[in-house]
Amino acid sequence: RIFISYRRSDSAGHAGRLYDYLKEYFGEDRIFFDVDTIKPGADFEQKIKAELDNSTVVLVLIGNQWLGIKDTNGNKRLDDPHDYVRLEVETALNKEFTVIPVLLQGVSMPSGNELPEPVYDLSRRNAIKLSDEHWKSDLRLLTAILKNALRISGSLKEQRIKRYRQIVF
């Protein structure tokens, strides 16, 4: 499974676009996206933890506000050990999943000294950029990387065609 980690106030639109594309390509059951996957009334934190446990790849969407967003007291949310995005990234890094930083809006990869210690290793991960100008070609590259990480041969559509051919022949 692919887990999409993002800040709603930073990259909700990009996350939704990415989810729609990945859902079409890999199938809805292979993608976790909180808005579409968590039912009303469900324990949000418990669901996040369960989904992370069942994931193979975590995409960490980093927009131009991801690093500096502050809480109501003026503290960086990423410095809060209870911040959901920090918990998602920290859990993924500790479980040694494939963690791919996805840079949006022309942002640069945060350096290790800009990150709290528990998520420092994120700065050592090779990132991929998704730009609005090259969205489709950037997604093709990301899809190839994800296919390799998930060890699958093709898109949902390609797999269905292959199964259909096997049944017919």
N, C-alpha and C positions, 0 to 999 in steps of 0.2 A: 504493500500500500504506500501511497504518497500522502504525506501530511503537509498541508500548506499553513505555515506560521506567518502571521502578519499583524500589523497594528491597524485597527480600523480607522483611526484618525490620520494615518499616514498613507496607506496604500490599499484601501478597501476596493476601489475601482479596478486597480490592476489585478488584485487578488481574484476578484470575481471574473474578470476576463480570462485570466489564466485557468481558473477552475473550469469554466465553460469549455475551453479548448481541450484541457486534459481529460475532462469527463467524456467528451466526444471521442477522443483518441483511445484512451485506455479503458473506459467504462466507469460508470458512476461508483461501482463497488470498490474500485481501486484508489479512490481519491477521498481524503478527508478534508472538508472545508466547513468550518464551524457553522456558518449561517445556514447552509443547506443540510447539514448532517445531524446537528443537535436539535432534538425535538423540544418544543416548549414544555417546561416543567422538569426537564432532565437536570440532574446535577452536573453543571458545567465542568467543574474541576475534575470530577470523577470520569466523565466522558472523555475529556482531554487526555487524562492519564491512560485510560484504556486504549484510546486510538493511537497514542504514541507507542504503547507496547505492541500494537499490531502493525506498526509501520516499518518500512524498510528504508525509505528515503524521506528526509525532511527538507522542504524548501523554505528557507528563511528569507522572506521578502523584505528588502531594506530600501525604503524610500528616503527622501530628503529630510524627513523629520524623525525617522526611526530611532536614531541615537539620542536626540535631545529632548524628546517629549517629556513634559513634566507633569507631576500630579498637582492636586489643588494646593499643596503646601509649597510648591516651587521646587520639589526634589525631582531629579531625573528618575523616571519610572524604571528604567533599566537597572538602576542601583537598588531597587526594592526587591528583596528575595522572594516576595509573593506576587510579583508582576507576572502575569500569564505568559507573555512573550519570553521573558527571561527564563521562566520555568520550562517552557517548551524547548528552548534552545539548550538549556543546561541538561535537561533529561536526554535529549537526542545526542549530545556530545558524550555524556556519560555512558550511554548504551552503545556507543560506537556505530551508530547508523551512518549511512551516507548522508551527510549534511551539506547542502548546497546553498550558499548565499546567493540570492538573486537580487542584483542591483538594479534599481528602478530610477527613473527621473534623472539620469546622468550622475547619480551619487557615486562616490568612491567607497571602496571597502574600508570599514573602520579599522584603525590600527589597534593592536593589543592593548596599548595604554589608554585607549578611549573606552575600553570595555571593562566591566567588573570581572574580577578574577575567575568566578565560576564559568564564565562564557568566553574567556580569553582565547581558547582554542578555535573559536569561530574565525578569528582574524587570520588563522593559519590555513583556512580552507580556501581552495581555489573557487572563485566566484564566476558567475555567468551574468551577463548584462542583458536586460530586456529593455529595448528602447521603443518608444512609440513609433519612431520613423522606420524601424526594421523589425517590427513586432512579429510578422509571419516568419521571416528567416531566422530570427532569434529563437522563436518557438520550435522550429524544426531542429535546431541544434540542441536545445534543451530536451526535446523528445528523444533524440538519439541517445543522449546521456542517460535519460531515465529508462529507456528500453534496456540498455546495457546493465544498469544498476538493478533493475527488476528481473533481469534475465528472461525477457520475453522477446519474441521474434517480430511482432508487428502490432499494428493497431487493432482495436476491437473489430473494426470492419474487415480487415485483412484476415483475422482469425476466423470470423464467421464464414467468409468466402471459402477459406481452406477447409473448414468443417463441412460445409455444404458440398464441396467437391468430393470429399471423402465419402459422404453419404451417397451421393449420386453415382460415383464410380465404384 
